[in-house]
Amino acid sequence: MKIITRAEWGARPPTKIVTVPWYKRTGFAVHYSGANKLQTVRSIQNYCMDVRGFSDIDYNFLADYKGNLYEGRGWMNRGSHILDHNTENIGVCAIGVDADITPVQMDAIRWLYDEANRRKRGILSKRTHRGVTGKTSCPGDRLAAWVAAGMPHDFLKMSDWK
């Protein structure tokens, strides 16, 4: 699987970068954007930087409904996706809302999780935004159930997870 680089999707440069070594990474946190599945990665970055005042896009990576993966802050930079839990977690955003999540999108996220473990040479905990903070509905019921089930590759019975 290929990750679409920042240069390829036309990312703005970050205003600040904080690197995180692999030994500090303990989790892989799944999110959703909570907006239209057709929104672009650049529009998400613009919102994060221009409206929320962040130094860059919130997430380390993003996945769209077609299964495309996009580099956000990347592997080694701290995100801004879970307040007080960004250093230990790689944040991955499924673009869309609960009803928009597709099997190929989940497959891309699972591939990214496996790749993170390969790069770490260890196992990251599978987490969700709501599972870490308990203060949000993110990533929606469908993704939360999928992560709780271990992020299985067999998505054919997603309706059974409601």
Sequence and secondary structure as in RCSB ss.txt:
>XXXX:A:sequence
MKIITRAEWGARPPTKIVTVPWYKRTGFAVHYSGANKLQTVRSIQNYCMDVRGFSDIDYNFLADYKGNLYEGRGW
MNRGSHILDHNTENIGVCAIGVDADITPVQMDAIRWLYDEANRRKRGILSKRTHRGVTGKTSCPGDRLAAWVAAG
MPHDFLKMSDWK
>XXXX:A:secstr
  EE HHHHT    S   B  GGG  EEEEEE  S TT  HHHHHHIIIIIS  SS S SEEE TT  EEESS S
SB  SSSTT TTTEEEEEESS GGG  HHHHHHHHHHHHHHHHHHTS  EEEEHHHHHSS  TTHHHHHHHHHTT
  S  TTGGGG 
